[in-house]
Amino acid sequence: MKGPQLTPEDEQRIENELKALNLELNHGATHFFASDDAPPELVSQFLDNVARFEEAHAKGERVPIRQFAQIGDLPPADELDEAELEPRIEALLEQLETKCIAIDRPEHLSARGYYRFLTEEFLKEQIVSYAVPGMIHGFLYSELRHDGPEFIRDHVEETLLDLLNLGGEFQGQWLSERCRNQTEAITKAEALESIHIFRSKYESITPIAFQPQEARRTHDAMYLFFGIAWEGRPLHGGEPERYEGMGISQVDWEDGEWRVQGLMMPGFEF
């Protein structure tokens, strides 16, 4: 007994699904249509256009954004007065926009800091020298530089979770090479020894809560204040120990990342 034959439209839809799968597997390109009623022939043409673009993009020459957008020499940030910065930034962003290049502006950067980032770093970023009408080259500042306050919070929280996770060795991804306790500078090895001694006291540790409060800069350091609660079950028995209250972490900007230099919280410090 023969099954029902596919209509030409159904065959085209199946072919489109294969084209879309090929795009996703080979180029990581995904797509959607606002309506499932889109004509399959139109969808096929669209997918063919996407495939041609992805292939050309993959083979395209990479050049600095400065070259792609034809940006000439710009005055260094330190040579501009405060009143000159915003007009310069606006003009540069407009020039980039005419070449379909967009970059967001983070709130934590001053005008001078943002202008310096644009002229000294962003314009050096490599971009594929290929464009089609309507295509936007979009960039996120946070993907290029990790100096925002969100990275301070994330890196302190990840260090705390690493510290309290007895299911594996302490990795210390965001631990600085230049640590300090509450009174003096210490080596990273000394900080790791303090962490090892702390973790060896417990059979298990359960993180309960973490609430970052604020990042505050003094004349020589940056600190993150946070609320925390955790519970530890002593290695040799006894009632679980519960700690909660305010903690503080000293962090510093090193090698393009915020790194933890010091840590003090209820139940532990180094």
C-alpha positions as protocol buffer text, in pm:
chain_id: "A"
residue {
  index: 1
  type: MET
  ca { x: 0 y: 0 z: 0 }
}
residue {
  index: 2
  type: LYS
  ca { x: 145 y: 333 z: -106 }
}
residue {
  index: 3
  type: GLY
  ca { x: 159 y: 621 z: 137 }
}
residue {
  index: 4
  type: PRO
  ca { x: 25 y: 965 z: 47 }
}
residue {
  index: 5
  type: GLN
  ca { x: 243 y: 1147 z: -205 }
}
residue {
  index: 6
  type: LEU
  ca { x: 404 y: 1474 z: -105 }
}
residue {
  index: 7
  type: THR
  ca { x: 294 y: 1788 z: -280 }
}
residue {
  index: 8
  type: PRO
  ca { x: 559 y: 2008 z: -443 }
}
residue {
  index: 9
  type: GLU
  ca { x: 510 y: 2254 z: -153 }
}
residue {
  index: 10
  type: ASP
  ca { x: 576 y: 1982 z: 104 }
}
residue {
  index: 11
  type: GLU
  ca { x: 889 y: 1869 z: -82 }
}
residue {
  index: 12
  type: GLN
  ca { x: 1013 y: 2229 z: -87 }
}
residue {
  index: 13
  type: ARG
  ca { x: 951 y: 2265 z: 287 }
}
residue {
  index: 14
  type: ILE
  ca { x: 1153 y: 1949 z: 356 }
}
residue {
  index: 15
  type: GLU
  ca { x: 1434 y: 2082 z: 134 }
}
residue {
  index: 16
  type: ASN
  ca { x: 1421 y: 2413 z: 324 }
}
residue {
  index: 17
  type: GLU
  ca { x: 1454 y: 2232 z: 656 }
}
residue {
  index: 18
  type: LEU
  ca { x: 1766 y: 2058 z: 525 }
}
residue {
  index: 19
  type: LYS
  ca { x: 1909 y: 2388 z: 402 }
}
residue {
  index: 20
  type: ALA
  ca { x: 1845 y: 2549 z: 741 }
}
residue {
  index: 21
  type: LEU
  ca { x: 2006 y: 2255 z: 921 }
}
residue {
  index: 22
  type: ASN
  ca { x: 2311 y: 2280 z: 696 }
}
residue {
  index: 23
  type: LEU
  ca { x: 2344 y: 2651 z: 774 }
}
residue {
  index: 24
  type: GLU
  ca { x: 2326 y: 2585 z: 1146 }
}
residue {
  index: 25
  type: LEU
  ca { x: 2577 y: 2298 z: 1139 }
}
residue {
  index: 26
  type: ASN
  ca { x: 2830 y: 2464 z: 908 }
}
residue {
  index: 27
  type: HIS
  ca { x: 2798 y: 2831 z: 1001 }
}
residue {
  index: 28
  type: GLY
  ca { x: 2608 y: 2846 z: 1329 }
}
residue {
  index: 29
  type: ALA
  ca { x: 2341 y: 3049 z: 1151 }
}
residue {
  index: 30
  type: THR
  ca { x: 1984 y: 3024 z: 1280 }
}
residue {
  index: 31
  type: HIS
  ca { x: 1672 y: 3179 z: 1136 }
}
residue {
  index: 32
  type: PHE
  ca { x: 1306 y: 3226 z: 1206 }
}
residue {
  index: 33
  type: PHE
  ca { x: 1003 y: 3344 z: 1018 }
}
residue {
  index: 34
  type: ALA
  ca { x: 727 y: 3546 z: 1173 }
}
residue {
  index: 35
  type: SER
  ca { x: 467 y: 3331 z: 996 }
}
residue {
  index: 36
  type: ASP
  ca { x: 462 y: 2959 z: 918 }
}
residue {
  index: 37
  type: ASP
  ca { x: 259 y: 3051 z: 612 }
}
residue {
  index: 38
  type: ALA
  ca { x: 558 y: 3201 z: 432 }
}
residue {
  index: 39
  type: PRO
  ca { x: 569 y: 3062 z: 76 }
}
residue {
  index: 40
  type: PRO
  ca { x: 826 y: 2778 z: 65 }
}
residue {
  index: 41
  type: GLU
  ca { x: 975 y: 2919 z: -258 }
}
residue {
  index: 42
  type: LEU
  ca { x: 1041 y: 3251 z: -84 }
}
residue {
  index: 43
  type: VAL
  ca { x: 1193 y: 3072 z: 215 }
}
residue {
  index: 44
  type: SER
  ca { x: 1419 y: 2876 z: -19 }
}
residue {
  index: 45
  type: GLN
  ca { x: 1545 y: 3196 z: -185 }
}
residue {
  index: 46
  type: PHE
  ca { x: 1609 y: 3351 z: 154 }
}
residue {
  index: 47
  type: LEU
  ca { x: 1808 y: 3048 z: 274 }
}
residue {
  index: 48
  type: ASP
  ca { x: 2009 y: 3047 z: -49 }
}
residue {
  index: 49
  type: ASN
  ca { x: 2097 y: 3414 z: 7 }
}
residue {
  index: 50
  type: VAL
  ca { x: 2202 y: 3342 z: 365 }
}
residue {
  index: 51
  type: ALA
  ca { x: 2418 y: 3053 z: 250 }
}
residue {
  index: 52
  type: ARG
  ca { x: 2594 y: 3270 z: -11 }
}
residue {
  index: 53
  type: PHE
  ca { x: 2653 y: 3540 z: 246 }
}
residue {
  index: 54
  type: GLU
  ca { x: 2792 y: 3297 z: 506 }
}
residue {
  index: 55
  type: GLU
  ca { x: 3029 y: 3139 z: 253 }
}
residue {
  index: 56
  type: ALA
  ca { x: 3154 y: 3477 z: 132 }
}
residue {
  index: 57
  type: HIS
  ca { x: 3186 y: 3598 z: 491 }
}
residue {
  index: 58
  type: ALA
  ca { x: 3387 y: 3291 z: 592 }
}
residue {
  index: 59
  type: LYS
  ca { x: 3631 y: 3342 z: 304 }
}
residue {
  index: 60
  type: GLY
  ca { x: 3653 y: 3720 z: 331 }
}
residue {
  index: 61
  type: GLU
  ca { x: 3971 y: 3909 z: 413 }
}
residue {
  index: 62
  type: ARG
  ca { x: 3989 y: 4046 z: 768 }
}
residue {
  index: 63
  type: VAL
  ca { x: 4094 y: 4409 z: 807 }
}
residue {
  index: 64
  type: PRO
  ca { x: 4096 y: 4658 z: 1097 }
}
residue {
  index: 65
  type: ILE
  ca { x: 3772 y: 4846 z: 1155 }
}
residue {
  index: 66
  type: ARG
  ca { x: 3965 y: 5167 z: 1093 }
}
residue {
  index: 67
  type: GLN
  ca { x: 4045 y: 5050 z: 741 }
}
residue {
  index: 68
  type: PHE
  ca { x: 3697 y: 4907 z: 674 }
}
residue {
  index: 69
  type: ALA
  ca { x: 3525 y: 5229 z: 784 }
}
residue {
  index: 70
  type: GLN
  ca { x: 3792 y: 5453 z: 629 }
}
residue {
  index: 71
  type: ILE
  ca { x: 3870 y: 5635 z: 953 }
}
residue {
  index: 72
  type: GLY
  ca { x: 4164 y: 5873 z: 929 }
}
residue {
  index: 73
  type: ASP
  ca { x: 4404 y: 5983 z: 1201 }
}
residue {
  index: 74
  type: LEU
  ca { x: 4240 y: 6103 z: 1522 }
}
residue {
  index: 75
  type: PRO
  ca { x: 4389 y: 6311 z: 1805 }
}
residue {
  index: 76
  type: PRO
  ca { x: 4492 y: 6113 z: 2115 }
}
residue {
  index: 77
  type: ALA
  ca { x: 4254 y: 6127 z: 2411 }
}
residue {
  index: 78
  type: ASP
  ca { x: 4507 y: 6303 z: 2634 }
}
residue {
  index: 79
  type: GLU
  ca { x: 4538 y: 6593 z: 2389 }
}
residue {
  index: 80
  type: LEU
  ca { x: 4167 y: 6682 z: 2394 }
}
residue {
  index: 81
  type: ASP
  ca { x: 3990 y: 6918 z: 2632 }
}
residue {
  index: 82
  type: GLU
  ca { x: 3680 y: 6790 z: 2812 }
}
residue {
  index: 83
  type: ALA
  ca { x: 3455 y: 7002 z: 2589 }
}
residue {
  index: 84
  type: GLU
  ca { x: 3598 y: 6841 z: 2276 }
}
residue {
  index: 85
  type: LEU
  ca { x: 3539 y: 6478 z: 2376 }
}
residue {
  index: 86
  type: GLU
  ca { x: 3164 y: 6439 z: 2325 }
}
residue {
  index: 87
  type: PRO
  ca { x: 3160 y: 6604 z: 1979 }
}
residue {
  index: 88
  type: ARG
  ca { x: 3453 y: 6383 z: 1876 }
}
residue {
  index: 89
  type: ILE
  ca { x: 3276 y: 6069 z: 2003 }
}
residue {
  index: 90
  type: GLU
  ca { x: 2952 y: 6163 z: 1829 }
}
residue {
  index: 91
  type: ALA
  ca { x: 3128 y: 6230 z: 1500 }
}
residue {
  index: 92
  type: LEU
  ca { x: 3320 y: 5903 z: 1516 }
}
residue {
  index: 93
  type: LEU
  ca { x: 3009 y: 5698 z: 1597 }
}
residue {
  index: 94
  type: GLU
  ca { x: 2825 y: 5862 z: 1307 }
}
residue {
  index: 95
  type: GLN
  ca { x: 3112 y: 5782 z: 1073 }
}
residue {
  index: 96
  type: LEU
  ca { x: 3107 y: 5420 z: 1187 }
}
residue {
  index: 97
  type: GLU
  ca { x: 2730 y: 5409 z: 1145 }
}
residue {
  index: 98
  type: THR
  ca { x: 2757 y: 5514 z: 781 }
}
residue {
  index: 99
  type: LYS
  ca { x: 2961 y: 5196 z: 730 }
}
residue {
  index: 100
  type: CYS
  ca { x: 2700 y: 4993 z: 921 }
}
residue {
  index: 101
  type: ILE
  ca { x: 2915 y: 4945 z: 1229 }
}
residue {
  index: 102
  type: ALA
  ca { x: 2753 y: 4981 z: 1572 }
}
residue {
  index: 103
  type: ILE
  ca { x: 2909 y: 4969 z: 1921 }
}
residue {
  index: 104
  type: ASP
  ca { x: 2731 y: 5031 z: 2251 }
}
residue {
  index: 105
  type: ARG
  ca { x: 2849 y: 5275 z: 2518 }
}
residue {
  index: 106
  type: PRO
  ca { x: 2883 y: 5149 z: 2877 }
}
residue {
  index: 107
  type: GLU
  ca { x: 2766 y: 5369 z: 3162 }
}
residue {
  index: 108
  type: HIS
  ca { x: 3075 y: 5321 z: 3377 }
}
residue {
  index: 109
  type: LEU
  ca { x: 3317 y: 5480 z: 3128 }
}
residue {
  index: 110
  type: SER
  ca { x: 3388 y: 5851 z: 3122 }
}
residue {
  index: 111
  type: ALA
  ca { x: 3385 y: 6035 z: 2791 }
}
residue {
  index: 112
  type: ARG
  ca { x: 3765 y: 6031 z: 2786 }
}
residue {
  index: 113
  type: GLY
  ca { x: 3775 y: 5661 z: 2870 }
}
residue {
  index: 114
  type: TYR
  ca { x: 3524 y: 5577 z: 2596 }
}
residue {
  index: 115
  type: TYR
  ca { x: 3704 y: 5791 z: 2336 }
}
residue {
  index: 116
  type: ARG
  ca { x: 4032 y: 5622 z: 2431 }
}
residue {
  index: 117
  type: PHE
  ca { x: 3870 y: 5278 z: 2395 }
}
residue {
  index: 118
  type: LEU
  ca { x: 3728 y: 5366 z: 2053 }
}
residue {
  index: 119
  type: THR
  ca { x: 4045 y: 5516 z: 1910 }
}
residue {
  index: 120
  type: GLU
  ca { x: 4310 y: 5296 z: 2074 }
}
residue {
  index: 121
  type: GLU
  ca { x: 4134 y: 4958 z: 2081 }
}
residue {
  index: 122
  type: PHE
  ca { x: 3808 y: 4934 z: 1891 }
}
residue {
  index: 123
  type: LEU
  ca { x: 3936 y: 5068 z: 1559 }
}
residue {
  index: 124
  type: LYS
  ca { x: 4208 y: 4800 z: 1568 }
}
residue {
  index: 125
  type: GLU
  ca { x: 3954 y: 4516 z: 1591 }
}
residue {
  index: 126
  type: GLN
  ca { x: 3955 y: 4289 z: 1286 }
}
residue {
  index: 127
  type: ILE
  ca { x: 3642 y: 4266 z: 1073 }
}
residue {
  index: 128
  type: VAL
  ca { x: 3561 y: 4073 z: 756 }
}
residue {
  index: 129
  type: SER
  ca { x: 3591 y: 4309 z: 461 }
}
residue {
  index: 130
  type: TYR
  ca { x: 3255 y: 4209 z: 318 }
}
residue {
  index: 131
  type: ALA
  ca { x: 2919 y: 4380 z: 332 }
}
residue {
  index: 132
  type: VAL
  ca { x: 2575 y: 4359 z: 177 }
}
residue {
  index: 133
  type: PRO
  ca { x: 2301 y: 4620 z: 187 }
}
residue {
  index: 134
  type: GLY
  ca { x: 2126 y: 4628 z: 523 }
}
residue {
  index: 135
  type: MET
  ca { x: 2390 y: 4422 z: 705 }
}
residue {
  index: 136
  type: ILE
  ca { x: 2497 y: 4564 z: 1043 }
}
residue {
  index: 137
  type: HIS
  ca { x: 2828 y: 4479 z: 1208 }
}
residue {
  index: 138
  type: GLY
  ca { x: 2722 y: 4495 z: 1573 }
}
residue {
  index: 139
  type: PHE
  ca { x: 2969 y: 4489 z: 1864 }
}
residue {
  index: 140
  type: LEU
  ca { x: 2920 y: 4477 z: 2241 }
}
residue {
  index: 141
  type: TYR
  ca { x: 3168 y: 4660 z: 2460 }
}
residue {
  index: 142
  type: SER
  ca { x: 3141 y: 4387 z: 2726 }
}
residue {
  index: 143
  type: GLU
  ca { x: 3262 y: 4126 z: 2474 }
}
residue {
  index: 144
  type: LEU
  ca { x: 3573 y: 4330 z: 2399 }
}
residue {
  index: 145
  type: ARG
  ca { x: 3665 y: 4458 z: 2746 }
}
residue {
  index: 146
  type: HIS
  ca { x: 3578 y: 4308 z: 3082 }
}
residue {
  index: 147
  type: ASP
  ca { x: 3627 y: 4614 z: 3301 }
}
residue {
  index: 148
  type: GLY
  ca { x: 3261 y: 4679 z: 3382 }
}
residue {
  index: 149
  type: PRO
  ca { x: 3119 y: 4644 z: 3735 }
}
residue {
  index: 150
  type: GLU
  ca { x: 2927 y: 4333 z: 3628 }
}
residue {
  index: 151
  type: PHE
  ca { x: 3258 y: 4149 z: 3589 }
}
residue {
  index: 152
  type: ILE
  ca { x: 3365 y: 4246 z: 3941 }
}
residue {
  index: 153
  type: ARG
  ca { x: 3045 y: 4092 z: 4077 }
}
residue {
  index: 154
  type: ASP
  ca { x: 3072 y: 3784 z: 3857 }
}
residue {
  index: 155
  type: HIS
  ca { x: 3436 y: 3712 z: 3934 }
}
residue {
  index: 156
  type: VAL
  ca { x: 3394 y: 3751 z: 4310 }
}
residue {
  index: 157
  type: GLU
  ca { x: 3083 y: 3531 z: 4307 }
}
residue {
  index: 158
  type: GLU
  ca { x: 3257 y: 3265 z: 4095 }
}
residue {
  index: 159
  type: THR
  ca { x: 3554 y: 3269 z: 4335 }
}
residue {
  index: 160
  type: LEU
  ca { x: 3323 y: 3226 z: 4634 }
}
residue {
  index: 161
  type: LEU
  ca { x: 3136 y: 2937 z: 4471 }
}
residue {
  index: 162
  type: ASP
  ca { x: 3469 y: 2779 z: 4381 }
}
residue {
  index: 163
  type: LEU
  ca { x: 3583 y: 2821 z: 4742 }
}
residue {
  index: 164
  type: LEU
  ca { x: 3265 y: 2664 z: 4885 }
}
residue {
  index: 165
  type: ASN
  ca { x: 3243 y: 2378 z: 4634 }
}
residue {
  index: 166
  type: LEU
  ca { x: 3405 y: 2077 z: 4799 }
}
residue {
  index: 167
  type: GLY
  ca { x: 3313 y: 1858 z: 4501 }
}
residue {
  index: 168
  type: GLY
  ca { x: 3636 y: 1949 z: 4325 }
}
residue {
  index: 169
  type: GLU
  ca { x: 3971 y: 2119 z: 4369 }
}
residue {
  index: 170
  type: PHE
  ca { x: 3971 y: 2496 z: 4412 }
}
residue {
  index: 171
  type: GLN
  ca { x: 4045 y: 2632 z: 4063 }
}
residue {
  index: 172
  type: GLY
  ca { x: 4106 y: 2996 z: 4150 }
}
residue {
  index: 173
  type: GLN
  ca { x: 4050 y: 3120 z: 3796 }
}
residue {
  index: 174
  type: TRP
  ca { x: 4005 y: 3479 z: 3910 }
}
residue {
  index: 175
  type: LEU
  ca { x: 4255 y: 3473 z: 4197 }
}
residue {
  index: 176
  type: SER
  ca { x: 4527 y: 3734 z: 4161 }
}
residue {
  index: 177
  type: GLU
  ca { x: 4898 y: 3662 z: 4164 }
}
residue {
  index: 178
  type: ARG
  ca { x: 4927 y: 3952 z: 4410 }
}
residue {
  index: 179
  type: CYS
  ca { x: 4708 y: 3868 z: 4709 }
}
residue {
  index: 180
  type: ARG
  ca { x: 4679 y: 4025 z: 5053 }
}
residue {
  index: 181
  type: ASN
  ca { x: 4523 y: 3952 z: 5388 }
}
residue {
  index: 182
  type: GLN
  ca { x: 4374 y: 4217 z: 5613 }
}
residue {
  index: 183
  type: THR
  ca { x: 4711 y: 4369 z: 5708 }
}
residue {
  index: 184
  type: GLU
  ca { x: 4974 y: 4290 z: 5447 }
}
residue {
  index: 185
  type: ALA
  ca { x: 5056 y: 4159 z: 5104 }
}
residue {
  index: 186
  type: ILE
  ca { x: 5081 y: 3781 z: 5070 }
}
residue {
  index: 187
  type: THR
  ca { x: 5170 y: 3548 z: 4788 }
}
residue {
  index: 188
  type: LYS
  ca { x: 4915 y: 3355 z: 4589 }
}
residue {
  index: 189
  type: ALA
  ca { x: 5061 y: 3038 z: 4738 }
}
residue {
  index: 190
  type: GLU
  ca { x: 4988 y: 3167 z: 5089 }
}
residue {
  index: 191
  type: ALA
  ca { x: 4631 y: 3253 z: 4990 }
}
residue {
  index: 192
  type: LEU
  ca { x: 4585 y: 2904 z: 4844 }
}
residue {
  index: 193
  type: GLU
  ca { x: 4719 y: 2749 z: 5165 }
}
residue {
  index: 194
  type: SER
  ca { x: 4461 y: 2944 z: 5368 }
}
residue {
  index: 195
  type: ILE
  ca { x: 4188 y: 2821 z: 5133 }
}
residue {
  index: 196
  type: HIS
  ca { x: 4310 y: 2461 z: 5160 }
}
residue {
  index: 197
  type: ILE
  ca { x: 4309 y: 2474 z: 5543 }
}
residue {
  index: 198
  type: PHE
  ca { x: 3959 y: 2622 z: 5545 }
}
residue {
  index: 199
  type: ARG
  ca { x: 3815 y: 2363 z: 5306 }
}
residue {
  index: 200
  type: SER
  ca { x: 3980 y: 2072 z: 5493 }
}
residue {
  index: 201
  type: LYS
  ca { x: 3771 y: 2148 z: 5804 }
}
residue {
  index: 202
  type: TYR
  ca { x: 3443 y: 2050 z: 5644 }
}
residue {
  index: 203
  type: GLU
  ca { x: 3279 y: 1737 z: 5516 }
}
residue {
  index: 204
  type: SER
  ca { x: 3044 y: 1947 z: 5304 }
}
residue {
  index: 205
  type: ILE
  ca { x: 2963 y: 2313 z: 5246 }
}
residue {
  index: 206
  type: THR
  ca { x: 2632 y: 2447 z: 5120 }
}
residue {
  index: 207
  type: PRO
  ca { x: 2618 y: 2798 z: 4969 }
}
residue {
  index: 208
  type: ILE
  ca { x: 2287 y: 2959 z: 5070 }
}
residue {
  index: 209
  type: ALA
  ca { x: 2289 y: 3317 z: 4944 }
}
residue {
  index: 210
  type: PHE
  ca { x: 2507 y: 3579 z: 4778 }
}
residue {
  index: 211
  type: GLN
  ca { x: 2398 y: 3939 z: 4731 }
}
residue {
  index: 212
  type: PRO
  ca { x: 2644 y: 4193 z: 4589 }
}
residue {
  index: 213
  type: GLN
  ca { x: 2592 y: 4540 z: 4733 }
}
residue {
  index: 214
  type: GLU
  ca { x: 2830 y: 4789 z: 4574 }
}
residue {
  index: 215
  type: ALA
  ca { x: 3172 y: 4824 z: 4421 }
}
residue {
  index: 216
  type: ARG
  ca { x: 3365 y: 5110 z: 4579 }
}
residue {
  index: 217
  type: ARG
  ca { x: 3701 y: 5255 z: 4478 }
}
residue {
  index: 218
  type: THR
  ca { x: 3945 y: 5410 z: 4722 }
}
residue {
  index: 219
  type: HIS
  ca { x: 4264 y: 5596 z: 4629 }
}
residue {
  index: 220
  type: ASP
  ca { x: 4454 y: 5270 z: 4578 }
}
residue {
  index: 221
  type: ALA
  ca { x: 4211 y: 4978 z: 4550 }
}
residue {
  index: 222
  type: MET
  ca { x: 3866 y: 4856 z: 4446 }
}
residue {
  index: 223
  type: TYR
  ca { x: 3636 y: 4671 z: 4685 }
}
residue {
  index: 224
  type: LEU
  ca { x: 3314 y: 4477 z: 4641 }
}
residue {
  index: 225
  type: PHE
  ca { x: 3081 y: 4461 z: 4941 }
}
residue {
  index: 226
  type: PHE
  ca { x: 2838 y: 4171 z: 4952 }
}
residue {
  index: 227
  type: GLY
  ca { x: 2600 y: 3979 z: 5174 }
}
residue {
  index: 228
  type: ILE
  ca { x: 2656 y: 3606 z: 5205 }
}
residue {
  index: 229
  type: ALA
  ca { x: 2521 y: 3302 z: 5386 }
}
residue {
  index: 230
  type: TRP
  ca { x: 2664 y: 2949 z: 5390 }
}
residue {
  index: 231
  type: GLU
  ca { x: 2653 y: 2636 z: 5600 }
}
residue {
  index: 232
  type: GLY
  ca { x: 2932 y: 2386 z: 5663 }
}
residue {
  index: 233
  type: ARG
  ca { x: 2919 y: 2037 z: 5811 }
}
residue {
  index: 234
  type: PRO
  ca { x: 3239 y: 1980 z: 6016 }
}
residue {
  index: 235
  type: LEU
  ca { x: 3461 y: 1696 z: 5898 }
}
residue {
  index: 236
  type: HIS
  ca { x: 3466 y: 1518 z: 6235 }
}
residue {
  index: 237
  type: GLY
  ca { x: 3099 y: 1552 z: 6318 }
}
residue {
  index: 238
  type: GLY
  ca { x: 2901 y: 1797 z: 6525 }
}
residue {
  index: 239
  type: GLU
  ca { x: 2625 y: 2042 z: 6445 }
}
residue {
  index: 240
  type: PRO
  ca { x: 2636 y: 2221 z: 6109 }
}
residue {
  index: 241
  type: GLU
  ca { x: 2794 y: 2565 z: 6126 }
}
residue {
  index: 242
  type: ARG
  ca { x: 2595 y: 2847 z: 5970 }
}
residue {
  index: 243
  type: TYR
  ca { x: 2750 y: 3181 z: 5880 }
}
residue {
  index: 244
  type: GLU
  ca { x: 2583 y: 3487 z: 5736 }
}
residue {
  index: 245
  type: GLY
  ca { x: 2654 y: 3857 z: 5719 }
}
residue {
  index: 246
  type: MET
  ca { x: 2851 y: 4107 z: 5516 }
}
residue {
  index: 247
  type: GLY
  ca { x: 3170 y: 4030 z: 5330 }
}
residue {
  index: 248
  type: ILE
  ca { x: 3425 y: 4232 z: 5136 }
}
residue {
  index: 249
  type: SER
  ca { x: 3659 y: 4146 z: 4851 }
}
residue {
  index: 250
  type: GLN
  ca { x: 3951 y: 4352 z: 4726 }
}
residue {
  index: 251
  type: VAL
  ca { x: 3986 y: 4329 z: 4348 }
}
residue {
  index: 252
  type: ASP
  ca { x: 4226 y: 4475 z: 4097 }
}
residue {
  index: 253
  type: TRP
  ca { x: 4238 y: 4520 z: 3719 }
}
residue {
  index: 254
  type: GLU
  ca { x: 4510 y: 4286 z: 3592 }
}
residue {
  index: 255
  type: ASP
  ca { x: 4584 y: 4166 z: 3239 }
}
residue {
  index: 256
  type: GLY
  ca { x: 4245 y: 4271 z: 3105 }
}
residue {
  index: 257
  type: GLU
  ca { x: 4035 y: 4113 z: 3385 }
}
residue {
  index: 258
  type: TRP
  ca { x: 3916 y: 4193 z: 3736 }
}
residue {
  index: 259
  type: ARG
  ca { x: 4093 y: 3957 z: 3978 }
}
residue {
  index: 260
  type: VAL
  ca { x: 4039 y: 3882 z: 4346 }
}
residue {
  index: 261
  type: GLN
  ca { x: 4326 y: 3993 z: 4569 }
}
residue {
  index: 262
  type: GLY
  ca { x: 4168 y: 3962 z: 4911 }
}
residue {
  index: 263
  type: LEU
  ca { x: 3858 y: 3809 z: 5068 }
}
residue {
  index: 264
  type: MET
  ca { x: 3692 y: 3845 z: 5406 }
}
residue {
  index: 265
  type: MET
  ca { x: 3352 y: 3699 z: 5492 }
}
residue {
  index: 266
  type: PRO
  ca { x: 3181 y: 3541 z: 5793 }
}
residue {
  index: 267
  type: GLY
  ca { x: 3370 y: 3221 z: 5868 }
}
residue {
  index: 268
  type: PHE
  ca { x: 3671 y: 3279 z: 5641 }
}
residue {
  index: 269
  type: GLU
  ca { x: 3932 y: 3529 z: 5532 }
}
residue {
  index: 270
  type: PHE
  ca { x: 4276 y: 3539 z: 5375 }
}
